[in-house]
Amino acid sequence: MNVITCQKTAQITTKLSDYEYDLPKELIAQQPLKNRDDAQLLVLHRDTGRIEHRKFQEIVDYLSPDDLLVLNDTKVIPARLIGKKISGASVELLLTEELEKNLWKALVKSNAKLNNGDELYFSNNTVSAILLERFADGSWSVEFNTKNNIKEILAQIGQIPLPPYIKRSRNEDALFSSDRERYQTVFAKKEGAIAAPTAGLHFTDNILEKTRKRGVEIEFVTLHVGLGTFLPVKTEDIRDHIMHKEYYECPKEIVQKVKKAKEQKGRVIATGSTSCRVLETIAMNESDPQFSGWTDLFIYPPYDFRYVDVLITNFHLPKTTLLMLVSAFAGRENIMNAYEIAKDKGYRFFSYGDCMMII
């Protein structure tokens, strides 16, 4: 076990440029490991900056009886559609939000100009849609012409919407098939996300069982991961960034279990930025909690975490709200130091990459 120490400092920054770092392309994971829990695990002690290098399958060693582990049970929908316009021009849709039955907000790409009223065709013309309106953020409202719910049809004709940094060529059928399973957590249940809660991808049924046997309680919240989680920040003062809202659900009893864990000197362990944001959204309105709804909570330094004591998270892209959230949790200097060490050690970055546990 390798241990490295870097003392945490108190510097706070809201400059976007301070959340930039260079990453060699070869460290961007392009496919999942054969076994989910074979991922490397970097353990960062946020009070001292001390770092340990472990395997994710050893994460149970860091869990204690009376801890509460919170996971996001959202399920990624096959929200990517490849089709064409009536002219034959190619078109690609990424469905980002269901507005009402068969009416969606979507990002649309085409090699031809897009106009209101354009008809789009998918799956050998068996499914069609029409572009209704372009929104200020560049997305479109798209209405599908079908008596059935398009969600049911997506299972047959849609593709898993992998992030753009994961490259797939058209002849990699085996990987496409693997993505349908591996870009979901083993506990994915509630459909609605357009991206996976990636910190949860490392968990296996075996690890969850070992966690329970250790006396750790496991609970689930839901946050349907959307554009808000992944869009890069473009304002030089990060406080000017506007988060896209994302839908969440949190069972009422979780708040009581959070309080019970703290009373018993246990810890609340959030798996992923999404679980963390759900818990902190509830915590911000503790006197009148909203257990379902929309959150646009943007966490950046400095931030007083009310519920979350430990964070399990992947390695994130530069200049993103994800990197800012973990910097708020552990200190920017600790995070940037940990990322540099992870690069030197050959850790795999981003969605299919390795993991960090901040304690």
C-alpha positions in Angstrom: 0.0 0.0 0.0 1.5 3.3 -1.1 0.9 6.4 1.2 1.6 9.9 0.1 1.0 13.0 2.2 0.3 16.6 1.1 -0.9 19.1 3.7 -4.3 20.8 2.9 -4.2 24.6 2.6 -7.1 27.0 3.0 -6.9 28.8 -0.4 -10.3 29.4 -2.0 -10.7 30.3 -5.6 -13.6 31.0 -7.9 -11.5 31.4 -11.1 -12.3 28.9 -13.8 -8.6 28.6 -14.9 -7.8 27.2 -11.5 -9.8 24.1 -12.3 -7.8 23.2 -15.4 -5.3 20.4 -15.8 -3.7 18.5 -18.6 -4.5 14.9 -19.2 -2.8 12.5 -21.7 -5.4 11.0 -24.0 -4.2 7.5 -23.2 -5.5 7.9 -19.6 -9.1 8.4 -20.8 -10.7 5.0 -20.3 -12.3 3.9 -23.5 -13.9 0.7 -22.2 -14.8 -0.9 -18.9 -12.5 -3.3 -17.1 -13.4 -7.0 -17.3 -14.4 -6.9 -13.6 -16.1 -3.8 -12.2 -14.3 -3.9 -8.9 -10.8 -4.3 -10.4 -10.7 -0.5 -10.7 -7.9 1.3 -8.8 -9.0 3.2 -5.7 -7.2 6.3 -4.6 -8.1 7.1 -1.0 -7.7 10.7 -0.1 -7.7 11.9 3.5 -9.0 15.4 3.2 -7.8 16.7 6.5 -4.2 15.9 5.9 -4.0 15.3 2.1 -2.6 11.8 2.8 -3.1 9.4 -0.2 -3.4 5.6 -0.3 -3.5 3.4 -3.4 -5.8 0.4 -3.2 -8.3 -1.6 -5.3 -12.0 -0.8 -5.3 -12.7 -4.4 -4.1 -10.9 -3.3 -0.9 -13.3 -0.4 -0.3 -15.1 -2.4 2.4 -12.0 -2.0 4.6 -12.8 1.7 4.9 -16.4 1.2 5.9 -17.6 0.9 9.5 -20.7 -0.3 11.3 -23.2 2.5 11.7 -22.1 4.1 8.4 -24.9 4.9 5.9 -24.0 4.3 2.2 -26.1 6.2 -0.3 -26.3 5.2 -3.9 -28.1 6.7 -7.0 -30.4 4.1 -8.5 -31.1 6.0 -11.7 -31.0 4.0 -15.0 -29.6 5.3 -18.3 -32.1 5.2 -21.1 -30.9 4.5 -24.7 -31.5 8.2 -25.5 -29.3 8.5 -28.6 -31.1 8.1 -32.0 -29.5 8.0 -35.4 -31.7 8.9 -38.4 -32.1 11.2 -41.3 -34.1 14.1 -42.7 -36.5 13.6 -45.6 -33.7 15.0 -47.8 -31.5 12.2 -46.8 -29.2 14.3 -44.6 -28.0 12.5 -41.5 -29.3 13.5 -38.1 -28.5 12.5 -34.5 -30.7 13.2 -31.4 -29.8 13.1 -27.8 -33.0 13.1 -25.8 -32.3 15.1 -22.6 -35.6 15.7 -20.9 -39.2 14.4 -21.3 -41.5 17.4 -21.5 -44.7 15.3 -21.9 -45.6 12.0 -23.5 -43.6 11.8 -26.8 -42.5 15.4 -26.5 -38.8 15.7 -25.6 -36.1 18.3 -25.3 -33.2 17.1 -27.3 -29.8 18.1 -28.6 -29.8 17.7 -32.4 -26.8 17.3 -34.8 -27.0 17.2 -38.6 -24.9 17.7 -41.6 -27.6 20.0 -43.0 -29.4 23.1 -41.7 -32.2 22.4 -39.1 -35.5 24.3 -39.2 -38.8 24.3 -37.4 -41.1 21.7 -38.9 -38.3 19.5 -40.2 -39.4 15.8 -40.2 -36.9 13.2 -39.0 -36.9 9.5 -39.6 -35.4 6.6 -37.7 -35.2 2.8 -37.8 -35.8 2.5 -41.6 -38.5 5.1 -41.5 -40.6 3.1 -39.0 -40.4 6.0 -36.4 -40.7 9.7 -37.3 -40.5 13.0 -35.4 -40.8 16.7 -36.0 -38.7 19.6 -34.8 -41.0 22.1 -33.2 -38.9 24.8 -31.6 -35.3 25.7 -30.9 -34.6 26.9 -27.4 -32.2 29.7 -26.4 -29.6 27.1 -25.2 -29.5 25.5 -28.7 -31.6 22.4 -27.9 -34.9 21.6 -29.6 -38.3 20.4 -28.7 -39.0 17.2 -30.7 -42.4 15.5 -31.0 -42.5 11.8 -32.0 -45.3 10.6 -34.2 -46.3 7.3 -32.5 -49.3 6.0 -30.6 -46.9 4.1 -28.3 -44.7 5.8 -25.7 -41.4 6.5 -27.4 -39.7 5.3 -24.2 -40.8 1.7 -25.1 -39.5 2.1 -28.6 -36.1 3.4 -27.5 -35.3 0.0 -26.1 -35.3 -1.3 -29.6 -33.9 1.6 -31.7 -32.0 3.8 -29.3 -28.3 3.7 -28.3 -26.7 4.2 -24.9 -25.5 7.9 -25.0 -21.8 7.5 -24.2 -19.9 10.7 -23.4 -18.0 12.1 -26.5 -14.6 11.2 -25.1 -15.4 7.5 -25.3 -14.9 6.6 -29.0 -16.7 3.9 -30.8 -16.3 2.9 -34.4 -19.3 1.5 -36.3 -17.9 -2.0 -36.4 -17.4 -2.4 -32.7 -20.6 -4.3 -32.1 -19.2 -6.2 -29.1 -18.4 -3.0 -27.3 -21.8 -1.4 -28.1 -23.4 -4.5 -26.7 -21.2 -4.4 -23.6 -22.0 -0.7 -23.1 -25.7 -1.5 -22.6 -24.8 -3.5 -19.5 -21.6 -1.9 -18.2 -22.7 1.8 -18.6 -25.4 0.9 -15.9 -24.9 0.3 -12.2 -25.8 -3.2 -11.0 -28.5 -1.4 -8.9 -30.0 0.7 -11.7 -33.7 0.8 -11.3 -35.5 4.0 -12.3 -35.2 5.0 -15.9 -34.5 8.6 -16.8 -30.8 9.4 -16.9 -28.8 10.3 -20.1 -25.5 9.4 -18.4 -24.5 7.0 -15.7 -23.8 7.9 -12.1 -20.2 6.7 -12.8 -18.9 6.3 -9.2 -21.5 3.6 -8.8 -20.3 1.6 -11.8 -17.6 -0.1 -9.6 -20.0 -1.7 -7.2 -20.8 -5.4 -7.6 -23.5 -7.4 -5.9 -20.7 -9.1 -3.9 -19.3 -5.8 -2.6 -22.8 -4.7 -1.6 -23.4 -7.9 0.3 -20.0 -7.6 2.1 -20.9 -4.0 2.9 -24.2 -5.0 4.5 -22.5 -7.8 6.5 -20.1 -5.2 7.9 -23.1 -3.5 9.5 -23.3 -0.7 7.0 -26.8 0.4 5.9 -27.4 0.9 2.2 -30.0 3.3 0.9 -30.9 4.7 -2.5 -31.8 8.1 -3.8 -32.5 9.0 -7.5 -31.1 11.7 -9.6 -31.7 11.5 -13.3 -28.3 12.6 -14.6 -28.7 15.2 -17.3 -26.8 18.0 -18.9 -26.4 19.9 -15.6 -23.9 17.4 -14.3 -21.6 17.3 -17.3 -21.8 20.6 -19.1 -18.4 22.5 -18.9 -18.3 25.8 -17.0 -17.6 28.7 -19.4 -17.7 31.7 -17.2 -14.3 32.8 -15.8 -15.9 33.5 -12.5 -17.4 30.1 -11.7 -20.1 31.8 -9.5 -21.7 33.1 -12.7 -22.3 29.6 -14.0 -26.0 28.5 -14.3 -26.7 24.8 -13.6 -29.3 22.9 -15.6 -31.9 21.5 -13.3 -32.1 17.7 -12.8 -35.0 15.6 -11.3 -34.4 13.9 -8.0 -36.2 11.7 -5.5 -35.3 10.9 -1.9 -37.3 8.6 0.4 -38.4 10.5 3.5 -36.9 7.9 5.8 -33.3 8.6 4.5 -33.3 11.9 6.5 -34.0 10.0 9.7 -31.3 7.5 8.8 -28.8 10.3 8.1 -29.5 11.8 11.6 -29.3 8.3 13.2 -25.9 7.6 11.6 -24.5 10.9 12.8 -25.9 10.3 16.4 -24.2 6.9 16.4 -20.9 8.4 15.2 -21.3 6.8 11.9 -20.7 8.5 8.6 -22.9 9.4 5.6 -21.1 8.1 2.5 -22.4 9.5 -0.8 -21.6 7.6 -3.9 -21.1 10.1 -6.7 -21.7 13.8 -7.1 -25.3 13.0 -7.9 -26.1 11.3 -4.6 -24.2 14.0 -2.8 -26.2 16.8 -4.5 -29.5 15.1 -3.6 -28.5 14.8 0.1 -27.3 18.4 0.2 -30.4 19.7 -1.6 -32.5 18.0 1.2 -30.1 19.4 3.8 -30.4 23.0 2.6 -34.2 22.9 3.2 -34.1 20.7 6.3 -36.9 22.6 8.0 -39.2 22.0 5.0 -37.6 19.3 2.9 -38.7 18.6 -0.6 -38.3 14.8 -1.2 -38.8 15.0 -4.9 -38.5 17.8 -7.5 -35.8 19.5 -9.4 -32.4 20.6 -8.2 -29.9 23.0 -9.7 -27.6 22.9 -6.7 -24.1 24.0 -7.8 -21.5 23.1 -5.2 -18.1 24.9 -5.4 -15.6 26.1 -2.8 -16.3 27.2 -0.1 -19.2 25.0 0.8 -20.5 23.7 4.1 -21.5 20.1 3.6 -24.4 19.4 6.0 -25.1 15.7 5.4 -22.2 14.1 3.5 -19.1 13.0 5.4 -17.4 10.7 2.8 -17.5 10.9 -1.0 -16.9 8.1 -3.5 -16.2 9.6 -6.9 -14.5 9.1 -10.2 -11.8 11.4 -11.8 -13.5 14.3 -13.6 -13.0 16.5 -16.6 -11.3 19.8 -16.2 -13.4 23.0 -15.8 -16.5 21.0 -14.8 -18.9 21.4 -11.9 -17.9 17.9 -10.9 -14.3 18.9 -10.3 -15.5 22.0 -8.4 -17.7 19.8 -6.2 -14.9 17.5 -5.2 -12.7 20.5 -4.7 -15.3 21.9 -2.3 -15.3 18.6 -0.4 -11.6 17.9 -0.2 -9.9 21.3 -0.9 -8.8 22.3 -4.4 -5.1 21.8 -3.7 -5.6 18.3 -2.3 -7.7 17.4 -5.4 -5.2 18.8 -7.9 -2.3 17.1 -6.1 -4.3 13.8 -6.1 -5.0 14.1 -9.8 -1.3 14.6 -10.6 -0.4 11.6 -8.6 -3.1 9.6 -10.2 -1.8 10.6 -13.6 1.8 9.5 -12.6 0.4 6.2 -11.4 -1.5 5.5 -14.6 -5.0 5.7 -13.2 -7.8 5.6 -15.8 -9.9 8.8 -15.9 -13.6 9.7 -16.5 -16.7 7.5 -16.8 -15.1 4.1 -17.3 -12.1 5.0 -15.3 -10.8 4.4 -11.8 -12.2 5.7 -8.5 -11.4 8.0 -5.6 -12.7 7.8 -2.0 -12.4 11.1 0.0 -12.6 10.6 3.7 
